[in-house]
Amino acid sequence: MTAAELVEPGARGGTMRKYTVVVHPAEEGGYWVEVPTLPGCLSQGETVEDALSKIREAIEAHLEALRGEGQEIPSEHGLVIREVEVAVA
């Protein structure tokens, strides 16, 4: 599992935002991606690069839907992603 920061494109004159995404290997092959700050915002791709490209599109669509519903656009504050080692019996 890896984390990467993505930037909300400002092509429409909007502000730039960064969102942390988590890339997971999919059991059936390829990868799926989630955005912890945007629950329900998911995507997938055959390669990590493909999955990251598609999650950018998913983030744009998610934010556009939030705007359309008059909801506030979430900002990421204080998100910490770390690996934790545990003993397995």
Secondary structure, DSSP 8 states (H G I E B T S, - for coil): -EEEEEE---TTS----EEEEEEEE-TTSSEEEE-TTSTT-EEEESSHHHHHHHHHHHHHHHHHHHHHTT-------S-----------
